[in-house]
Amino acid sequence: MSEVPFSGPTQGRRRIAYKRAGNRASINSKAEEFTRPRRTVTAPKENLWDTLSNNEVSQLIDWLYEPKQGLNLTHHDNATHWDNFIGVTELIPPNKTDALAYLEDKRPAPARYARVVLFRGASEDPYVHEIKV
């Protein structure tokens, strides 16, 4: 069982009041902030499509910066267009066949993979490189 906080479709959003002014609507400047109480949803399975956690992203980035990977990356704070740096890290959704087999209790959860976009500016011909990690 996995428990995740549930946030409804309006969680953390502003309620904006509109008033008609002829053919135009204007936003009420006294829009009030509201939030719903957070609920916990219990699910029988782990959410395969949940985004990478902060811990997963941190571990991934640390791994990419290791010299043994041979990526010659510059930290984003110091990077220019002439350096190699990490642009994007995101979850690659699992294969549908593997996900269905897991949800139907036929197989264990599929492995999680990330898509990483590297900007490779430290070469004669700069390019963008996407890798699966």
HELIX and SHEET records of a PDB file:
HELIX    1   1 ASN A   54  TYR A   65  1                                  12    
HELIX    2   2 PRO A   67  GLN A   69  5                                   3    
HELIX    3   3 LYS A   96  LEU A  103  1                                   8    
SHEET    1   A 2 SER A   2  PHE A   6  0                                        
SHEET    2   A 2 ARG A  39  ALA A  43 -1                                        
SHEET    1   B 2 ARG A  14  ARG A  15  0                                        
SHEET    2   B 2 GLU A  32  GLU A  33 -1                                        
SHEET    1   C 2 TYR A  18  ALA A  21  0                                        
SHEET    2   C 2 ARG A  24  ILE A  27 -1                                        
SHEET    1   D 3 ASN A  84  ILE A  92  0                                        
SHEET    2   D 3 TYR A 113  ARG A 120 -1                                        
SHEET    3   D 3 TYR A 127  LYS A 132 -1                                        
END                                                                             
